[in-house]
Amino acid sequence: MPDTDTDTGIDTATVPPASGDLLAVRSGSVLTLTINRPERRNAMTWDVIAGLRAELARAKDDPAVRVVVLTGAGDQAFCAGADLSGMVPKDPGSASDDYLDHHLARGWLAELFEEMWALGKPTIARVQGWAMAGGFGLALACDLVIASEDARFGAPELNVGLWPYMVTVSMLRSMPPKKALELMLTSRVVGAEEADRIGFVTRVVPRQELDSAVADLAAVLASKPPGVTRLGRDSFYAVIDSAASEALPYLHAMLTVTSQTAEAREGVTAFAEKRRPSWQVEPGSSGTD
């Protein structure tokens, strides 16, 4: 039985990994995942990445979850990227499997991004303070980004002799290619207002309004038909890198598929009857049956 605040009706149960570096709290249909390492500016470890992947896998299969919010603990950072002190092999030139293990583990971040795009449910990055390197990529891998006025974004890997390989796709999907390349080559930090102008931030708000702005957006997203949201969101990511000649036939077919769903029938009927639609999902149903 989940722990519930009887005054608010909020499910207060958390499912953190053993380290406590990731917190998962569901409030109604919104799941909030918080990287809980404020003393390290919420830098990611292997455990944090593994925990995010596990929580997203559970959320994907849980019809009670309709929206996922990603954020960082404290007010200094969303996520400052990888914790370099714990994510580099001790002897990178050795013949042991340690170097190979680290190479394979670095792929977890790429897999996390792919799993976010395949989640089937909207994701929101709640960004305050720093979102750097892998943390920048993590924010951009979310569907929408709500940032406080003090948010700062950047890909500084070149400053330490690395390149932002793992966040390249997230950046290219979120801004013009030459702007992404400029940020990679210069390691320049971008403030919230410029991020809004570039287009990779959905909305910029004063710090004191960040939580309410995220909650309002999450409520809007959660109010939409979950089955058709999944079909539509999946189609967005299916065609985002496609040529128009490939995308349009697929989208044409998806329109026909979607028009035959229970949610589409309910939406059209509600419109004709001048009432609000009811997006009730039966247990075990996808909402598109």
C-alpha positions, -999 to +999 in steps of 0.1 A: +000+000+000+016+033-010+021+060+016-004+088+009-008+123+024-044+122+035-047+160+034-034+164-002-042+130-017-006+129-030+012+096-032+043+103-012+060+070-017+096+072-030+115+045-048+152+056-047+181+034-055+202+021-026+224+052-027+195+076-023+209+096-052+176+094-072+141+101-058+109+091-075+076+106-063+043+103-079+016+130-074-016+120-091-006+111-127+027+130-126+059+112-117+088+134-106+123+120-108+149+141-088+187+136-090+195+140-054+232+150-053+231+187-046+265+187-030+279+176-064+255+198-084+235+167-092+262+152-114+253+118-127+269+086-116+264+052-132+239+045-104+219+076-112+218+067-149+208+032-140+181+044-116+167+068-142+164+040-167+147+017-142+122+043-131+114+052-167+108+015-175+083+013-147+066+045-157+063+033-193+042+003-181+022+021-154-011+036-168-013+057-136+017+077-148+009+101-177+037+127-174+073+125-161+092+155-147+130+154-144+148+178-121+177+182-097+177+187-059+185+221-044+187+254-062+222+253-077+218+229-106+196+207-127+225+184-135+261+194-140+268+164-162+288+133-154+307+130-121+341+127-136+357+116-103+338+083-105+333+077-142+369+073-155+388+040-154+416+040-128+440+025-154+427+033-189+458+018-205+455-016-188+446-049-205+419-056-179+382-054-186+378-022-166+384+000-196+359-020-217+334-019-189+336+019-187+333+021-225+301+001-224+287+019-194+291+053-213+265+039-237+240+039-208+235+076-213+227+071-250+203+043-240+187+066-214+180+092-241+165+066-265+143+052-237+131+088-229+121+093-266+104+059-266+086+064-233+052+071-249+045+098-223+054+135-222+085+145-203+094+179-188+127+191-177+124+214-147+157+234-149+171+257-122+208+267-121+233+247-141+225+222-169+259+213-183+274+186-205+254+154-200+230+174-179+224+197-208+217+166-230+194+152-203+173+184-203+172+185-241+161+148-243+129+158-225+100+169-247+097+203-230+120+224-209+108+249-183+137+270-170+141+295-142+156+329-151+189+318-135+192+286-156+225+281-175+232+257-203+264+245-219+285+218-235+320+225-220+335+191-227+362+206-250+376+225-221+387+193-205+399+176-236+367+158-245+339+163-270+301+163-263+295+131-283+267+117-262+246+149-262+251+157-299+218+141-310+198+158-282+214+192-293+207+186-330+171+178-323+167+209-302+183+238-322+198+247-356+228+225-364+253+254-367+242+268-333+248+234-318+282+233-333+291+268-321+282+258-285+303+226-288+333+244-303+333+274-279+320+257-247+300+289-243+275+290-215+240+301-226+216+319-202+179+312-200+168+341-222+192+332-250+181+296-247+145+307-252+156+327-283+175+297-297+144+276-291+155+247-269+137+261-239+099+260-238+094+287-213+114+309-189+099+319-156+111+336-124+126+312-099+097+315-075+073+305-103+092+275-115+073+249-096+039+263-104+048+266-141+059+230-143+028+218-124+005+238-147+021+223-178+021+188-164-016+191-156-023+202-192-003+173-206-019+148-182-054+160-192-049+148-228-060+114-241-031+091-231-033+066-260-034+091-287-007+112-270+015+081-272+007+075-308+013+111-317+044+115-296+059+083-311+052+095-346+070+128-338+102+110-329+097+085-357+098+113-384+120+139-367+151+127-386+132+116-418+129+131-452+094+145-460+090+118-487+094+091-460+075+109-432+043+119-449+032+084-460+038+072-424+019+101-409-009+096-434-013+060-422-011+071-385-040+095-390-061+066-402-051+044-373-057+072-348-091+080-362-102+044-353-093+046-317-117+047-288-102+080-277-108+095-311-144+083-311-149+098-276-134+131-286-155+135-317-187+124-298-180+148-270-174+177-295-207+169-312-225+167-278-208+199-266-193+183-235-158+176-222-144+143-233-137+116-208-104+099-213-109+070-189-085+042-195-096+007-184-071-014-165-049-032-190-060-009-219-038+014-239-066+038-245-063+032-283-083-001-284 
